[in-house]
């Protein structure tokens, strides 16, 4: 659809609704409050239209449509790729779209209906979940750091150091533990990507806490140590419990549940 056609369609819709949906300025356009609400309903309408086709096909035993899957980056390769490969092999008529984002972004996308299934950190209120994996969070230190010689590191010891805080979503796990032991970290830097956190720790800019999932086998001049108290992190695949899930989403959740049962 060409830009002039899009502009005419938007203008026609605005005239029909009697409100402005977009604010036009030199830098481009932004949604008005009415426009944001219209977009939310439009997305939901498209989702229900796609769901109609998929549900009708499911009656005849065919899983079709699109699976929109969102994952936190640390889980995509380690936890999601294997069940996703099996799902694609078993359901060749389903198109898979994969997005990566922070834990909060994945939750927001689920709530907005922008994705069908997401990988999130537990607990996850208002979401129906299937456990994927539980792993430890660990202290991350420069190899030359005085705490690197310790067999384990306490939250109190980390609180006395400049802290590099990961913002991809795992911080909610260790921040909850920090509150229970009355510890406040001296956050000197923030970074979203695991690799950026490791680089800053390697450069001696601070210490951090990261999940063992996704850590490279060779950390170079960085070491990890167990935390006291222990800090496990659980990841799950999830669908919005308040919205109807598509046949593709239900099939993927079943695929993951089966794979988890086989591993046990």
C-alpha positions in Angstrom: 0.0 0.0 0.0 1.5 3.3 -1.0 2.1 6.2 1.4 -0.6 8.4 -0.3 -3.1 5.6 0.0 -2.3 5.1 3.7 -2.7 8.8 4.3 -6.1 8.8 2.6 -7.2 5.8 4.6 -6.2 7.3 7.9 -7.9 10.6 7.0 -11.1 8.7 6.0 -11.1 6.8 9.3 -10.5 10.0 11.3 -13.4 11.7 9.5 -15.6 8.6 10.3 -14.7 8.5 13.9 -14.7 12.3 14.4 -11.3 12.4 16.2 -7.7 12.8 15.2 -5.7 9.6 15.4 -2.3 11.0 14.5 -0.3 14.1 15.4 1.7 15.1 12.4 4.9 17.1 12.8 8.3 17.5 11.1 9.8 14.5 12.7 7.0 12.2 11.5 3.7 11.2 13.3 2.7 10.0 16.8 -0.5 8.5 18.0 -3.0 10.5 19.9 -4.8 8.9 22.9 -7.7 8.0 20.6 -5.2 6.7 18.0 -3.5 4.4 20.6 -6.9 3.0 21.6 -7.9 2.5 18.0 -4.6 0.6 17.3 -5.2 -1.7 20.3 -8.6 -2.6 19.0 -7.4 -3.0 15.4 -4.7 -5.4 16.6 -7.2 -7.4 18.6 -9.5 -7.5 15.5 -6.7 -8.8 13.3 -5.8 -11.4 16.0 -9.4 -12.6 16.1 -9.6 -12.8 12.3 -6.5 -14.9 12.2 -7.8 -17.0 15.1 -11.0 -17.7 13.2 -9.2 -19.2 10.3 -6.9 -21.2 12.6 -9.8 -22.6 14.7 -11.8 -23.6 11.7 -8.7 -25.5 10.3 -8.2 -27.1 13.7 -11.6 -28.7 13.5 -10.2 -30.9 10.7 -7.1 -31.7 12.6 -4.8 -29.1 10.9 -2.7 -26.6 12.9 -2.3 -23.5 10.7 -1.7 -19.8 11.1 1.1 -18.0 12.7 2.9 -18.6 16.0 4.2 -15.3 17.4 6.8 -16.2 20.0 8.8 -13.8 22.2 11.7 -14.7 24.3 14.4 -13.2 26.6 17.7 -13.4 24.7 19.4 -15.7 27.2 16.7 -18.4 26.7 16.3 -18.3 22.9 19.3 -20.5 22.0 19.6 -22.5 25.2 15.9 -23.3 25.9 13.6 -22.3 23.0 15.4 -23.5 19.9 15.0 -27.2 20.4 11.2 -27.3 21.1 10.7 -24.7 18.4 12.5 -26.9 15.9 10.4 -29.9 16.9 7.2 -27.8 16.7 8.1 -26.5 13.2 8.8 -30.1 12.0 5.5 -31.3 13.4 3.5 -28.3 12.2 4.8 -27.3 8.8 1.7 -25.2 7.9 2.4 -22.8 10.8 4.6 -19.8 10.2 6.8 -18.9 13.2 7.8 -15.3 14.1 10.3 -14.9 16.8 10.9 -11.7 18.8 13.4 -11.0 21.5 13.0 -8.5 24.3 13.4 -7.9 28.0 11.3 -9.8 30.5 9.0 -6.7 30.9 8.7 -6.3 27.1 7.7 -9.9 26.6 5.0 -9.5 29.4 3.7 -6.3 27.7 3.6 -8.0 24.3 1.6 -10.9 25.8 -0.8 -8.5 27.5 -1.3 -6.4 24.3 -1.9 -9.5 22.2 1.2 -8.7 20.1 2.6 -12.2 20.6 0.9 -15.5 21.3 3.5 -17.2 23.5 6.3 -15.7 25.6 9.2 -16.8 27.7 9.1 -15.1 31.1 10.5 -15.2 34.6 8.4 -16.8 37.2 6.2 -15.8 39.1 4.0 -14.6 36.3 0.5 -13.5 37.5 -2.3 -13.6 34.9 -0.3 -15.9 32.7 -0.8 -19.7 32.1 2.7 -21.1 32.2 4.8 -24.3 31.6 8.1 -24.4 33.4 11.1 -24.5 31.0 14.1 -24.4 33.3 15.5 -23.4 36.7 19.1 -22.3 37.1 21.2 -20.3 39.5 22.1 -16.6 39.6 25.7 -16.1 40.4 28.0 -13.2 41.4 30.1 -12.0 38.5 33.5 -10.5 39.4 36.8 -9.4 37.8 39.3 -12.3 38.2 41.6 -10.0 40.1 38.9 -8.9 42.5 39.4 -9.5 46.3 36.1 -11.5 46.4 37.2 -13.8 43.5 39.1 -16.0 46.0 35.9 -16.7 48.0 34.1 -20.0 47.6 30.8 -18.0 47.7 29.8 -14.3 47.9 27.1 -12.7 50.0 24.8 -10.0 49.0 26.2 -7.8 51.7 29.7 -8.1 50.2 28.4 -7.2 46.7 26.6 -4.1 48.2 29.9 -2.6 49.1 31.1 -2.6 45.5 30.2 -0.5 42.4 27.4 -2.6 40.8 26.7 -3.2 37.1 23.0 -3.8 36.9 21.5 -5.9 34.0 18.3 -4.4 32.7 17.2 -7.3 30.5 14.8 -8.7 33.2 16.8 -11.0 35.5 17.3 -8.1 38.0 13.8 -8.6 39.4 15.0 -12.0 40.7 18.0 -10.9 42.7 16.5 -7.5 43.7 13.7 -9.4 45.4 16.3 -11.4 47.4 18.3 -8.2 48.1 15.2 -6.6 49.7 14.6 -9.7 51.9 18.2 -9.4 53.3 18.0 -5.5 53.5 20.7 -4.9 50.9 20.9 -1.9 48.5 23.3 -2.1 45.6 25.4 0.9 44.6 24.4 0.9 40.9 27.1 2.6 38.9 26.2 1.3 35.5 23.3 -0.4 33.7 23.4 -2.6 30.6 20.8 -4.6 28.8 22.9 -7.2 27.0 24.7 -9.9 28.9 27.8 -9.3 26.8 27.9 -5.6 27.8 27.6 -6.5 31.5 30.5 -8.9 31.2 32.7 -6.4 29.4 32.1 -3.8 32.1 33.0 -6.3 34.8 36.0 -7.4 32.8 37.2 -3.8 32.6 37.0 -3.5 36.4 34.1 -1.0 36.4 32.1 -3.1 38.9 30.6 -6.4 40.0 27.3 -7.9 38.9 24.8 -10.8 39.2 23.8 -12.8 36.2 22.0 -16.1 35.4 24.2 -19.0 34.6 22.0 -19.6 31.6 23.6 -18.1 28.5 27.0 -17.4 30.1 29.8 -18.2 27.7 32.1 -21.1 28.7 35.2 -18.9 28.4 34.8 -15.8 30.6 38.3 -14.6 30.2 39.3 -12.3 33.0 35.9 -12.7 34.7 34.9 -15.3 37.3 31.6 -16.4 38.8 30.9 -17.4 42.4 27.8 -18.9 44.0 25.6 -16.4 45.9 24.6 -16.5 49.5 21.7 -16.9 49.9 21.2 -19.1 46.8 19.2 -17.3 44.1 17.4 -19.6 41.6 15.7 -18.2 38.6 12.9 -20.1 36.8 11.8 -19.4 33.2 8.5 -20.6 31.7 6.7 -20.4 28.4 3.5 -18.5 28.9 0.2 -17.4 27.3 -2.2 -14.7 28.6 -4.7 -16.5 30.8 -7.3 -13.9 30.1 -7.3 -14.3 26.3 -8.1 -17.2 24.1 -4.9 -18.8 22.7 -4.6 -19.9 19.1 -4.3 -23.6 18.0 -0.7 -22.9 17.2 0.0 -21.5 20.7 -1.8 -24.5 22.3 0.2 -26.9 20.2 3.5 -25.2 21.1 2.7 -25.2 24.8 1.8 -28.9 24.6 5.1 -29.5 22.7 7.1 -27.8 25.5 5.2 -29.6 28.3 5.9 -33.0 26.6 9.6 -32.2 26.1 9.9 -31.2 29.8 8.2 -34.4 30.9 10.6 -36.5 28.8 13.6 -34.7 30.3 12.4 -35.6 33.8 
